[in-house]
Amino acid sequence: MSDSVFDDVDVDTMIPVRLLINGRDHELDVEPRDLLVLTLRDRLGLTGTHIGCETTSCGACTVLFDGRSVKSCTVLAVQADGHAITTIEGLAGDDGLHPVQDAFRRCHGLQCGFCTPGMVMAAVSLIDEGRATDEKSVRLALKGNLCRCTGYHNIVRAVLTAADPSLVDDA
């Protein structure tokens, strides 16, 4: 006799979920073990959410879950049922780039671009929560998002520029 909470879960059973992704409703049948990142990429074609480590170490898969940044490689698709998910594809509006995307562009906050979607999504959440107040707070908040190309200087500058241009010394 096993004491596992998963004893009664049939992993091959499909579970219906309703996901509000980038403002659009999606009704899907998912397996209990399906990761949100794979559902976004493989089932919905939203490939801007990258897969880097699958262990929450790199942040390349960061999306907004009800407005807060989460690493979608450790969120099950069934956990997102009924919740609002925003991916990098959902940020820009009809009138152009989201202010954080624009700040990353203007401040050269990217190089190869692999980490950029996750960095931008984490930055949006950070700014919306009012936690992008200075260089130290931004560096601390983004420590879970890895970039192997830059020294983070331009990324931090982009976040501060998007949060409040007066926080950035142009000298």
Order of alpha helices (4+ residues) and beta strands (2+ residues): beta-beta-beta-beta-beta-alpha-alpha-alpha-alpha
